């Protein structure tokens, strides 16, 4: 089963994270085909290639066979029907993993069966095309989908063999097992490659300490932000004191807990990344600045219950029309600087890229917090 180029993934703990799954080898090969052929997703593109290849194979092979006029018409009509199906499939709204794309290998098997019923002596030349339908099924569908094609494949085989004796029955049994096994192996291989690529992609774009996205992933996510999204830059206050007083292991524990608190607090559509050190960037889609401030106050109350004694400050900027997302991040950074200068444990809102105003009068009382030097 092939992966889409864009999908949301999750780490083993279920945290929301990351996009951009690495495409598999077959996807990269399909990307070399013309754009019109890929309409409807990679499964549809692979099915069109299967039909076109079969049409070319039966037509080209017929040139080297001593066919009668009737046999030529049968082969030509079957090949033309496959090409017509390719054209018609361009107008069908296929999904990226639509079960309906099994119609492509089914059409190939029906076409081979028609050739077998209307000609004589061609079964040895064209029967080798049947396994291709199971190769396609294994690459683009789950392994169990091969069971749906197996009756059609057996019917096509029976239509092509000249004599139905015990040897033909044994061959069909062995072929059936081989066809089914081919689909299973390819399906498992495609799924394994998908899982490995997703894991590697996840590891490359995740901060291992906090389980949030890292700066590499943030760059891509920030580039996709649109006007109306809010960018928040958070920074833990006096974090250096934690490392100096209690050691870096204690500091890492605070960062890990803060990352977990942020991840659990945000909405599903929100995004969080560790920007570096004790700084974190939040991207809140379709969020007004006032809503972002309410979210930060709720996050502050929730973080206070962790009783770490460490507060955080934040700067908030909204992406306006015509403003590059990076400018919003720079504005949030200026707002964060103002919040720090005003005494920390507070939030400031940027109204323009280089102009900010205070929106939080001061720190909220922290329940159960221990004071630290």
N, C-alpha and C positions, 0 to 999 in steps of 0.2 A: 504494500500500500504506500503510495507516494505521498510525500509531505508537500503542503503548500509552501510557497516561498515566504509567506507572512503568516505567523500564527502565534498565539499566546502560549507560553510554556509555563511550567511550574516546577519548583524544586521539590525534593521528596517531602518536605514539611507542608507543602500546599501553598506556599507564598506566591503571590502574583508576581510575574516577572517576564521580562524579555520578549523580544519578537525576532523576526528574521532568522528562520531556521535555514541551515545550510542545505542547498538543493542536492539531491542524490545524483549519481552519475547519469542515469537515464534522463533525468530532467535537464541536465546540462546538454545532453545530446539533442533532446527535442528542441532546445532553444536555438539550435543551428538551423532548424527548418523555417520556412517563410512564416511571417506573422499571421497571415490569413489561415494557415493550416492549423495554428494553435488555438483558434477560437473555441471557447467553451472549456478550456482546461487541458491539462496534459493527458488525461485519460482519453479524451476525445481526439486529441492530436495523434496519440499512439494508435487509436482505432482507425483513423483515416489512413495512416501509413500502412497498417496491416492490410486494409482493403486495396490500396493502390499497389502494394507489393504483390499481393495475390493476383490481381488483375494483370499486372505486367508479367508475372511468372507463368501464368497459364497461357497467355498470348505468345510470349517469346518461346516457351517450350513447344507450343504447337507448330512453330516453324520447322522444327526438326523431327516432327512425327508425320507419318504417312496417313493423313486424315482424309476422310471422305467429305463431300460437301455438307452433309448433315452434321457431321462431327464439328466441322469448322464453324458452322452457324451456332451450334450449342456453346462452344468455347467462347466465340465472339460475343454472343448474347450475355453469357455469364459475366465476362469481363466488363462489358458495357454497363451491366446492372450494378456492378460494384463501384464503378466510377460515378454513376448516377447517385448512388447512396452517399458517396463522399460529398458530392455537391449539395445534396439535400441536408446532410448532417451539419453543414455550415449555418443553416438557418434554425437549428434546434438549440434551445438554451440549456446546454449541458452544464451540470455542476462540476466542480473540480474532482469530486469522487462519486459521481452519479452512477448508481447501479445500472441505469439505462445504457451506459456505454458497453455493457455486455452484448448489446445488439450487434456490435462490430464483429466480434469473433463468431457470433451466431450466424451472421450473414455469410461469412466466409465458409462455414460448415455447410450451410444450406446450398451455397453455390457449388461446392465440391460434390455434394450429393446429387445436384442436378446434372453436373457433368458425368457423374458415374452412371446415372439412370439413362442418359440420352446418348452415351457413347460406349464403345467396347474397346478393351485393350489399353485404356489410358490410366488404369488404376495405379500401376507401378510408377508412372511418371508424376502423378499429382498427389498421391497419398501422403508424401512427405511434408505437405503443407499443413496437415492437420495439427501436428505438434506446435506450430506457430501460434495457434489460437490459445493454447494453454500457456505458452510463454507470455503472451500479452496479458492473460488473466492473472498470472502470478505477479507480474510487474505492477499492474494497476488496480488490482482488487485483492480482497482477502482470499486466503487459500481455499476456504469452503465454497467460494463461488465456482470453482472448477466442477463441483458436483452438478451444477445447473447445466454446464456445457457437455458433460460426459454422455448423456443420452443422444444429443445431436451428433457428437463425434462418432459414436458407435453406429448411428444410422447412416452417416456419410460413408463410413468404412464399408458397411454392409452393401451400400448402393454401388460401391466402386469395385469390390472384389468380384471376379468372374464366377467363382464356384464357392458355394457355402457348404464346406465340409468340416470335418473335425479339426483339421489343421487351421482353417480360417477362424474357427471358434477359439482355438488356443491362442492364435496370434492376436485376435481381438482382445482377449482377456489380458494378455501381456501388454499390448499396446495401451489398453485402458489404464492399467496400473502405472505405466510409465508416464502417460499424459498427466494423470492426476498427481503423481509424485513430482513432476516437473513444475507444476503450478505451486505445489506446497513449498518446494525448496526456494523458488524465486520469491514467493510471498514472504517467507521467513527472512530471506536475505535482504529484501527491500525494507522490511520492518526493522531489522537489526541495524542496517545502515542509517535509517532514519533516526533511531534511538541514539546511536553513537554520535551522529552529527548534532543532534539536539543537545546532548549532554556536553559535548565539546563547546558548542556555541554558548550554552548556559554558563559553563565555567569561565569562558573568556570574557563574559559580560556581566559577571556577578562579583560583588565584593564578598569574599569568603567569610569575613568577620561578622558583618551585619546581615548578610543574605539579601541585601538590597542590590539594585543595579550599580555598576561601577561607572567611572567617568567615561569610559569608551562608549558604553551604551547610552549614557546621558547625551552625548553629542548628537547621536542619531535621533533620539527622542525629542530633544530640544529643537532640532531642525524641522520636525513635523508639527510643532506647536503652531496654533493659529490664533488670530485676534479673538479676544474673549477668554483666553486661558490665562490663569494666574501662575506666576513663577515665584516660589518662596525659597529663600536661602536661610537655613537655620545653622546656628553655631552654638555649641555647648560652652557655657560661661566658665572661665577660670579652669579650663580642662587641664592645663599644664600643672596646676597644683595637685590634681589627682595623681598624675604620673610621678611627680616629684615626691609626694608624701606617701603614697601607698604602692607605688611601682607600676610598671607598664601592664602587668597582668590585670591589675585592678582597673586601669584605664580601658583596656580592651573589653573588660566585662561591662563597663558602663556604656561603651559604644555599641556593644552587642545588644544590650537591653534597650537602648534608645532606638536602634534600628528595628527591633522587634515591636516596640511600642508604636512606632510610626507606621509600620506595615499593618498592624492590626487595627489602627485607628482610621486609616484612609478608606475612602470609598473604592469600589472595585475599579472604577475608571481612572482613579488618580494614579500618580506615578511618583516613586521616590528613588533617589540614588545617593550614594555617598560621594560627595564632591571631592573629598580629600581631607585627611586628618580628622578633625571633629566637625567638619562642615557637611551639611546635607542639603540637597536640592529637591524640592517638591514641585511637580507640575500638576495643576488642578484644572482639568478641562472644563470649559463652560462655567466658570466660577467668578462671581463678582468679588472685588476686593473685600467688601464687608463680610461676605460669606467666608472668605479665606481667614479673616481675622477671628471670626467666631470659631472656625475649625482649630486655629492655633490656640485659642484660649482653652478649648476642650482638651486639646492635646497636652497643654501645660498641666491641667488638672489631673489628667490620667498619668502623665509622667511623674508628677509629684507623689503619686501613690507608690511609685517604685522605691521611694525613700533612699535615693542615692545621694541626696544633698546637692546634686548638680542641676543647675537651671539651664535654660537655653534662651537665646535671643533670635529674632528673625526679622528679615526684611521682605516685604511683599511688593511685587510689581505686576501690573496687568499688561498683557501684550495688546497694544493698540493697533489699529489699522495702519499699515505702512511701516510698522516698527519691526525690525528684525528680532527674532527671539533672543539672540545673544544680547541685544541692547536691553531687553527686559531683565535678563540675568544680571547685567551690569548695574541696572537701576536697583534691583533687589540687593545687590552687594553694597551700594551706597546707603540704602535704607538700613541694612544690617549694621553698618558702621555707625550710623546715627543712633541706633538703638543701644549699641555698646557704649557709645560716648555718653548717652543719657543715663547710664547706670546699670545696664544689663537686665536680664529677666523681663524683657518687654519687646514689643513688636512695633515696627514702623512701616508705614505705607508710602511707597514712591508714587508721586503723582505725575512726574515727568522723568525722563531718563536721568537728569542731573538735579532734580528737585524732589525732596521728600518732606513729608510732614508727620508729626507724631500722632499716633492714633491710640496708643495705650498709655494711660496715665501712670502706670507703674506695675510692679509685680503683684500677682495675686497671692493670697496666703497659701502656703504649701502644707498640706496635711501630712503629719508624720515625718517630715523631712529632717534629716540630721545635718547640722551645720558642719562644714569642713573648712579647714584653713584655706 
